[in-house]
Amino acid sequence: MAPGSEAELRKRNTPKTSTADLKAEGKEKQPKAKANGDSRAKESGLSATPFIVLVLLGAVAVLVYQNPAVVTEPLFEFLGFDTDVSPVEPTRTGFVADVEKRDAVKAAFRHAWLAYERDAMGDDEYHPISHKGTNLTEAGGIGYTVIDSIDTMLIMGLQDEYERARQWVATKLSFDQDANFNTFETTIRVLGGLLSAYALTNDSMYIEKAVDLADRIMPAFDTPARLPTSMINLAKRQGVRAEDNKGLVSTAEISTLQLEFRYLAYLTDNDDYWDAVEKVMRTIRSSSLTTGLASIFMNPEDGRFVLSAIRLGSRGDSYYEYLLKQYLQTNLTEHVYQEMYNGAMDGVHGHLIKKGQFTGLTYTSELIPERNPRGEIQWRLTPKQDHLVCFFGGSLMLGAATSGATTQPVSIPPRPSELTPRGKRDWQTGEALIETCMQTHDTATGLAPEIVHFRIPSDGVVGSGVPQDWYIKGAQPGAPAPYDARYILRPETVESLFLAYRLTGDDKYRRYGWKIFEAIERHCRIESGGYASIINVDQVPAVHEDKMETFLMSETLKYLYLLFEDDSVLPLSKYVFNTEAHPLPIISTTRKANF
């Protein structure tokens, strides 16, 4: 799957010293000393020696001071001691709540929720500038925003707001809508939201609603390969093929239903839910590419991958996320998911992880299949990274501390001896990817664009205003902003910051998160209530789009709140977050994957 000549194109341009320069430097610069000058030359050389030695010793001292492991690890290894030296000393004091910042995020959530409740209670989506709500179908909505937000209210202790939301769910929510809803989105947002609300309250009403919804979704799995259809008619209980994808299904969508249906099966003792989503994973595994990577489309007729792009962005992202999280959900007992996850991470590192040509930022690429003039398939490596990919840094670090650990639980942060070689690799890449995602916030608004491209020698991008390593494709001063330039309140970077902080205790991740929160407050806040997407992250004052995505309250503000909250709230050792940030308990079950 090598990208051919692309590897050569991506070699960094490193200044070279010419042969002539080397020769010039090698010329004798001192004439041979005359007889009466030999002693002076020797004295000069001897007097310079102590100075040179002192300089060298000073340089070594600085190196050892900055990185003691350079000396200690080889020495300890020679002496037979444990080389277990943690890069950051574990400290519980760093995990106490930053109450001021935490409460500022809570206030932002109330600003968003109260505007929605005032103008659009029960509608699927909210438009804060026009002060109205809309539904996903003409037949009506299913409370996307309400259910997506309920567990955030519970986590933040917003009891009054929660009671009103619960009352709406109990008395007005109906899934009997004769219309087509996206199977994936309905599962992660609505089913996941109901299950999380139950996990946090033990309120049986949420389970009753969850069972009703899940039973309506189950017919989506009635395809020849048992891969669920992209859409589901909830009233008719009938799966519907997506016309825009020619009947194909998205790999990410069909493999990101598992946490929700497995937890519901655990709560209800109904194995049909578990069986349905496990069959999907069995089919994916039997059809998997030798690289461990997955194309973004599959055929529900034969269960095979279709020749299509390979990426960690849209239609690919949560496939990799849920490989790890299925392993975590059942308390590290289903090793088939660990094997699939490890294989996928090997493939990602072997084919998708690249370095920027100037400042060396770590980023992810996409592989695009193309036919050459002879009709042969070749894979073109494209240096494109969606904002969606910014979940991956934190996910890699979480995987390193679990799947890539030699012992459980690991220290905070993990000590080198507690990680396997694969775990160390994933941890380092995860940290680097988070730094790259923070670099993409280096815009006029301090918010990251929807999509960035990274510089390669052949891109022809020039100009003093272009960042060294990345740029927004199609952006031109004075021209309409391309789609890639927008920020739609996405949570992926702050999700990684939350995970990284919980795994390290390094306060820089809180500083990063606060910087993003301040940018959202400054550029996305609508004073009359709510928050809006912006059209161009490099334009100030920002131009708004009249839409507040449900994941603002479900994910972005929740992860920011938890970043500044005490780590005893929803500890990673007891909860796994679904891809919509709905926390589900880690469960103990005798059931294991049967493939």
C-alpha positions in Angstrom: 0.0 0.0 0.0 3.1 2.3 -0.4 2.1 5.6 -2.0 4.8 5.3 -4.7 6.7 8.5 -5.5 4.9 10.3 -2.7 7.4 9.1 -0.2 10.1 10.9 -2.1 8.0 14.1 -2.4 7.7 14.1 1.4 11.4 14.2 2.2 12.2 17.3 4.2 14.3 19.9 2.4 17.4 19.9 4.6 20.1 22.5 3.8 23.3 20.7 2.6 26.9 21.8 2.8 28.6 21.7 -0.5 31.8 19.7 -1.2 33.6 23.0 -2.0 32.7 24.3 1.5 34.0 21.2 3.2 37.2 21.5 1.2 37.5 25.1 2.2 37.0 24.3 5.8 39.7 21.6 5.6 42.4 23.8 4.2 45.3 24.5 6.5 44.5 27.8 8.1 47.7 28.2 10.1 51.1 28.4 8.5 53.7 26.1 9.9 55.3 27.8 12.9 58.8 28.9 12.5 61.4 27.6 14.9 61.1 30.6 17.2 57.3 30.4 17.1 56.8 26.7 17.8 56.6 27.2 21.6 54.1 30.0 21.3 51.9 27.8 19.0 52.1 25.0 21.5 51.3 27.3 24.5 48.3 28.7 22.6 47.0 25.2 21.9 47.5 24.1 25.5 45.8 27.3 26.9 42.7 26.7 24.7 42.3 23.1 25.8 40.9 23.8 29.3 38.4 26.3 27.8 37.2 23.7 25.2 36.9 21.0 27.9 34.9 23.4 30.1 32.5 24.2 27.2 32.0 20.5 26.5 31.5 19.6 30.1 29.0 22.5 30.4 27.1 21.2 27.4 27.0 17.7 28.8 25.8 19.0 32.2 22.9 20.9 30.5 21.9 17.8 28.5 22.0 15.6 31.7 20.0 18.3 33.6 17.3 18.4 31.0 17.2 14.7 30.4 18.7 12.7 33.3 17.6 9.4 31.6 20.5 9.9 29.2 22.8 8.9 32.0 20.7 7.1 34.5 19.1 4.6 32.2 22.3 3.1 30.7 23.9 3.2 34.2 21.0 1.5 35.9 20.8 -1.0 33.1 24.5 -1.8 33.6 24.1 -2.2 37.3 21.0 -4.3 36.9 18.6 -1.7 38.5 15.1 -0.9 37.4 15.1 1.9 34.8 11.6 2.9 35.7 11.8 6.7 35.6 8.6 8.5 34.9 8.7 11.6 32.7 6.4 13.5 35.0 6.1 12.8 38.7 2.6 11.6 39.6 0.8 14.1 41.7 -2.8 14.0 43.0 -2.8 17.8 43.7 -3.1 18.5 40.0 -6.4 16.7 39.9 -8.4 18.9 42.1 -11.2 20.9 40.4 -10.4 24.3 39.0 -13.7 25.6 40.3 -13.6 29.0 38.6 -13.0 27.6 35.2 -15.3 24.6 35.7 -18.2 26.9 36.7 -17.5 29.2 33.8 -18.1 26.2 31.5 -21.3 25.3 33.4 -22.5 28.9 32.9 -21.9 28.5 29.2 -23.9 25.3 29.1 -26.8 27.1 30.8 -26.5 30.0 28.3 -26.9 27.4 25.5 -29.6 25.2 27.1 -31.9 28.0 28.4 -32.0 29.6 24.9 -32.9 26.2 23.3 -35.5 25.5 26.0 -37.0 29.0 25.6 -37.3 28.9 21.8 -37.3 25.2 20.6 -37.9 22.7 23.5 -38.3 19.2 22.0 -37.0 20.1 18.5 -34.1 18.2 17.2 -31.9 21.2 16.3 -31.6 24.8 17.4 -30.9 28.0 15.4 -29.8 30.7 17.9 -29.8 33.7 15.6 -33.4 33.2 14.3 -34.5 31.9 17.7 -36.2 28.8 16.4 -35.9 25.0 16.2 -36.2 22.5 13.4 -36.7 18.7 13.2 -34.7 16.2 11.2 -37.8 15.0 9.3 -41.1 16.4 8.2 -42.9 13.8 10.3 -41.4 15.3 13.5 -38.4 15.0 15.7 -37.3 12.6 18.4 -35.8 15.1 20.9 -32.2 14.9 19.7 -31.1 18.0 21.6 -32.9 17.2 24.8 -31.7 13.6 25.2 -28.2 14.5 24.0 -27.9 17.1 26.8 -29.5 15.3 29.8 -26.4 13.6 31.1 -24.4 16.8 30.9 -27.0 18.5 33.2 -26.7 15.6 35.6 -22.9 15.8 35.6 -22.9 19.6 36.1 -25.5 19.3 38.9 -28.1 21.4 37.1 -31.0 19.9 38.9 -33.8 22.3 37.9 -32.9 22.1 34.2 -32.6 18.3 34.4 -36.1 17.9 36.0 -37.7 19.9 33.2 -35.9 17.9 30.6 -36.8 14.6 32.2 -40.4 15.7 32.3 -40.4 16.3 28.6 -38.9 12.9 27.9 -41.4 11.2 30.2 -44.5 12.9 28.8 -43.8 14.1 25.3 -41.1 12.0 23.6 -42.4 9.6 21.0 -40.4 7.5 18.6 -43.4 6.6 16.5 -42.3 8.8 13.6 -43.0 7.7 10.1 -39.8 8.9 8.6 -36.2 7.9 8.0 -33.6 8.6 10.7 -29.9 7.9 10.5 -29.2 4.6 12.3 -25.8 5.7 13.6 -26.7 9.2 14.8 -29.9 8.0 16.4 -28.0 5.3 18.3 -25.1 7.4 19.5 -27.1 10.5 20.4 -30.5 9.2 21.5 -30.0 5.6 22.6 -26.7 6.5 24.1 -28.1 9.5 25.9 -31.0 7.5 27.4 -28.6 4.8 28.6 -26.2 7.3 30.1 -29.1 9.0 31.9 -30.1 5.6 33.3 -26.5 4.9 34.4 -26.3 8.2 36.3 -29.8 8.0 37.9 -31.1 4.4 37.9 -34.4 5.8 36.7 -36.2 2.9 34.9 -38.1 5.4 32.7 -34.9 5.8 30.6 -34.6 2.0 30.1 -38.2 1.8 28.9 -37.6 4.5 26.4 -34.3 2.9 25.4 -35.9 -0.5 24.8 -38.6 1.1 22.7 -36.1 2.8 20.5 -33.7 -0.1 20.2 -36.5 -2.4 19.1 -37.4 0.0 16.4 -33.7 0.1 15.2 -33.1 -3.6 15.2 -34.7 -4.3 11.8 -31.9 -2.2 10.2 -29.7 -5.3 10.8 -31.9 -7.4 8.4 -29.6 -7.4 5.5 -27.9 -10.4 3.8 -24.6 -9.7 5.6 -26.3 -8.5 8.8 -24.7 -5.1 8.3 -27.2 -2.4 9.4 -28.7 -0.1 6.8 -27.8 3.6 7.0 -31.3 4.7 7.7 -34.2 3.3 9.8 -38.0 4.2 9.6 -38.8 4.2 13.3 -42.6 3.9 12.9 -42.5 1.2 10.3 -39.5 -0.5 11.9 -37.9 -0.9 8.5 -34.3 -0.5 7.4 -33.7 1.9 4.5 -30.7 2.0 2.2 -29.0 5.4 1.8 -29.4 6.6 -1.8 -26.4 8.9 -1.8 -24.1 6.0 -1.1 -25.5 3.6 -3.7 -26.7 1.3 -1.0 -23.3 0.9 0.7 -22.8 1.4 4.4 -20.2 3.5 6.2 -17.6 1.4 8.1 -17.6 3.9 11.0 -21.4 4.0 11.2 -21.9 0.2 11.4 -19.1 -0.3 13.8 -20.1 2.4 16.2 -23.3 0.9 17.6 -21.7 -1.7 19.8 -21.2 0.1 23.1 -24.8 1.1 23.3 -26.5 -2.2 22.2 -24.1 -4.2 24.4 -24.9 -2.2 27.5 -28.6 -2.4 26.8 -28.3 -6.2 26.5 -26.4 -6.3 29.8 -29.2 -4.3 31.5 -32.1 -6.2 30.0 -30.7 -9.8 29.6 -31.7 -9.6 26.0 -28.8 -11.1 24.0 -30.5 -10.2 20.7 -29.1 -6.7 21.0 -25.5 -8.0 21.7 -25.7 -10.6 19.0 -26.7 -8.1 16.3 -23.8 -5.8 16.9 -21.3 -8.6 17.5 -22.1 -10.1 14.1 -21.1 -6.8 12.5 -17.7 -7.0 14.2 -17.3 -10.6 13.1 -18.0 -9.7 9.5 -15.6 -6.8 9.6 -12.8 -9.0 11.1 -13.3 -11.7 8.4 -13.1 -9.1 5.7 -10.3 -7.0 7.1 -7.4 -5.8 5.1 -4.0 -7.2 5.8 -2.8 -3.8 6.9 -5.3 -3.7 9.8 -6.8 -0.6 8.2 -10.4 -0.3 6.9 -11.9 1.3 3.8 -14.7 3.7 4.6 -17.4 1.7 2.8 -18.8 -1.8 3.0 -21.3 -3.7 1.0 -24.3 -5.0 3.1 -25.0 -7.7 0.5 -21.8 -9.6 0.8 -20.1 -8.0 3.9 -17.0 -7.1 2.0 -15.1 -3.8 2.0 -15.5 -1.7 -1.1 -12.6 0.0 -2.8 -12.7 3.4 -1.2 -10.7 5.9 0.8 -8.8 4.9 4.0 -8.8 7.6 6.6 -9.2 8.5 10.3 -11.7 11.3 9.5 -15.3 11.1 8.4 -16.8 7.6 7.9 -13.6 6.1 9.3 -12.9 7.7 12.7 -15.1 6.0 15.2 -14.4 2.5 13.8 -10.9 2.8 15.4 -12.3 4.4 18.5 -14.7 1.6 19.2 -12.2 -1.1 18.7 -10.5 0.1 21.8 -13.6 1.0 23.7 -15.2 -2.4 23.2 -12.1 -3.8 24.8 -12.5 -1.3 27.7 -16.2 -1.7 28.1 -16.0 -5.4 29.2 -13.0 -4.7 31.5 -10.2 -5.8 29.2 -11.6 -9.3 28.8 -12.4 -9.6 25.1 -9.0 -9.9 23.6 -10.2 -10.2 20.0 -10.9 -6.4 20.2 -7.4 -5.8 21.6 -5.9 -7.8 18.7 -8.0 -5.8 16.2 -7.1 -2.5 17.8 -3.4 -3.3 18.0 -3.4 -4.4 14.3 -5.2 -1.2 13.3 -2.7 1.0 15.2 0.2 -0.8 13.5 -1.5 -0.1 10.2 -2.1 3.6 11.1 1.6 4.0 12.0 2.8 2.1 9.0 0.7 4.0 6.4 -1.1 7.2 7.7 1.2 8.9 10.3 3.4 11.5 8.7 5.6 14.4 9.7 5.3 18.0 8.5 8.1 19.0 6.1 9.1 22.2 8.0 8.4 22.1 11.7 7.9 18.3 11.9 4.4 18.3 13.2 2.9 14.8 13.4 -0.3 14.4 11.4 -2.5 11.8 9.7 -2.9 11.4 6.0 -5.6 9.7 3.9 -5.1 7.0 1.3 -7.1 7.5 -1.9 -7.4 4.6 -4.4 -6.9 5.5 -8.1 -6.5 3.5 -11.3 -3.5 4.1 -13.4 -3.6 4.0 -17.3 -3.1 0.3 -17.1 -6.1 -0.2 -14.9 -4.1 -1.1 -11.8 -5.1 0.3 -8.4 -2.6 2.6 -6.8 -3.0 4.4 -3.5 -2.3 8.2 -3.4 -1.3 9.6 -0.1 -3.1 12.9 0.6 -1.9 15.1 3.5 -5.5 16.0 4.6 -6.6 15.9 8.2 -10.2 16.5 9.4 -10.8 18.2 12.7 -12.7 14.9 13.5 -9.3 13.2 13.6 -8.3 15.3 16.7 -10.0 12.7 18.9 -7.2 10.3 18.0 -4.4 11.8 20.1 -6.3 11.2 23.4 -7.5 7.9 22.1 -4.0 6.7 21.4 -2.9 7.7 24.9 -5.8 5.9 26.5 -5.0 2.8 24.4 -1.4 3.0 25.5 -2.4 3.1 29.1 -4.7 0.1 28.7 -4.1 -2.1 25.7 -0.5 -1.1 25.6 0.3 -1.6 29.3 2.2 -4.4 31.0 0.3 -3.9 34.2 -3.0 -2.5 35.5 -3.5 0.1 36.7 -0.7 2.2 35.3 0.8 5.2 37.1 -0.3 8.7 36.2 1.5 9.3 33.9 2.6 5.7 33.0 6.2 4.8 33.8 8.2 3.5 30.8 8.4 0.0 32.3 4.6 -0.1 32.5 4.2 0.2 28.7 4.9 -2.3 26.0 7.0 -1.1 23.0 3.7 -0.6 21.1 2.3 1.3 24.1 5.2 3.6 24.2 4.9 4.3 20.5 1.2 5.0 20.7 1.7 7.3 23.8 4.3 9.4 22.0 2.2 9.6 18.8 -0.9 10.6 20.8 1.0 13.4 22.6 2.4 14.6 19.3 -1.0 14.6 17.6 -2.6 16.7 20.4 0.1 19.3 19.9 -0.6 19.3 16.2 -4.3 19.8 16.7 -3.5 22.7 19.1 -1.3 24.2 16.3 -4.4 24.2 14.0 -6.0 26.6 16.5 -3.4 29.2 15.5 -6.0 31.2 13.6 -7.4 34.7 13.8 -10.2 33.4 16.1 -8.2 30.8 18.0 -10.5 28.1 16.7 -9.5 25.2 14.4 -10.9 24.8 10.9 -13.0 21.8 9.8 -10.2 20.5 7.5 -6.5 21.3 7.2 -4.0 20.2 4.6 -0.3 19.8 5.4 2.5 21.1 3.3 4.4 18.8 0.9 7.0 20.0 -1.6 4.7 19.6 -4.6 1.7 21.6 -3.3 2.9 24.9 -4.7 1.6 26.8 -1.7 3.6 30.0 -1.1 3.2 33.3 0.7 4.2 34.8 4.0 0.8 34.4 5.4 0.7 30.6 5.0 1.6 28.6 8.2 4.8 26.6 7.8 3.3 23.1 8.0 -0.5 23.4 7.4 -3.1 25.5 5.6 -6.7 25.8 4.8 -7.2 24.6 1.2 -8.8 27.2 -1.1 -8.6 30.1 1.4 -7.8 33.4 -0.3 -7.7 36.9 1.2 -10.9 38.7 0.3 -12.5 35.7 -1.3 -15.5 33.7 0.1 -14.3 31.2 2.7 -14.2 27.6 1.6 -16.1 24.9 3.6 -12.9 23.8 5.2 -12.5 27.1 7.0 -15.6 26.8 9.3 -15.8 25.8 12.9 -19.0 24.1 13.9 -18.5 23.8 17.6 -16.7 20.5 17.3 -15.5 18.7 20.4 -12.6 16.4 19.2 -9.7 18.5 20.4 -11.1 19.1 23.9 -12.0 15.4 24.1 -8.3 14.6 23.6 -7.3 17.3 26.2 -9.7 15.7 28.7 -8.2 12.3 28.3 -4.6 13.5 28.2 -5.1 15.4 31.4 -6.7 12.5 33.2 -3.8 10.3 32.1 -0.9 12.6 32.9 -2.0 15.3 35.3 -0.1 17.8 33.2 -1.7 21.2 33.6 -0.8 22.3 30.1 -3.8 20.4 28.9 -6.0 22.5 31.1 -4.3 25.7 29.7 -5.0 24.5 26.2 -8.7 23.8 27.0 -9.2 27.1 28.6 -7.7 28.9 25.6 -10.2 27.1 23.3 -13.1 27.8 25.7 -12.3 31.5 25.7 -12.2 31.5 21.9 -15.6 29.9 21.8 -17.0 32.5 24.2 -15.4 35.3 22.2 -16.5 34.3 18.7 -19.4 31.8 18.9 -21.5 33.1 21.8 -24.8 34.8 20.8 -25.7 37.3 23.4 -29.5 36.6 23.2 -28.8 33.0 24.0 -26.9 30.0 22.5 -23.8 29.6 20.4 -23.4 29.5 16.6 -21.0 28.0 14.2 -18.7 30.4 12.4 -18.0 30.5 8.6 -14.3 31.4 8.7 -11.9 30.8 11.5 -9.5 33.4 10.1 -12.1 36.3 10.0 -12.6 38.7 12.8 -15.3 39.7 13.7 -16.6 36.3 13.0 -19.5 35.7 10.6 -22.0 33.2 12.1 -24.0 30.4 10.7 -27.4 30.1 12.3 -27.0 26.6 13.8 -26.0 25.2 17.2 -25.0 21.5 16.8 -26.3 19.2 19.5 -22.8 18.0 20.2 -21.9 21.4 21.7 -23.9 20.6 24.9 -23.4 16.8 24.7 -19.6 16.8 24.0 -17.7 20.1 23.7 -19.0 21.7 26.9 -19.1 18.4 28.8 -15.5 17.5 28.0 -14.4 21.1 29.0 -16.3 20.8 32.2 -14.7 17.4 33.1 -11.3 18.8 32.1 -11.6 21.3 35.0 -13.5 18.9 37.4 -12.0 16.7 40.0 -10.9 13.3 38.6 -13.2 11.4 41.0 -16.1 12.4 38.7 -16.5 9.8 36.0 -13.1 8.1 36.4 -11.7 6.4 33.4 -11.3 3.2 35.4 -15.1 2.9 35.8 -16.6 4.5 32.7 -16.1 4.5 28.9 -17.5 7.3 26.8 -19.4 6.6 23.7 -18.5 8.6 20.6 -21.1 11.2 21.6 -19.5 11.6 25.0 -22.2 9.7 26.8 -20.6 7.9 29.8 -21.4 4.2 30.1 -20.2 2.0 33.0 -17.5 -0.6 32.5 -19.3 -3.9 33.0 -18.3 -7.4 34.1 -19.8 -10.1 32.1 -19.1 -13.8 31.4 -20.0 -13.2 27.8 -17.0 -13.0 25.4 -16.8 -12.4 21.7 -17.4 -15.7 19.9 -15.3 -15.1 16.8 
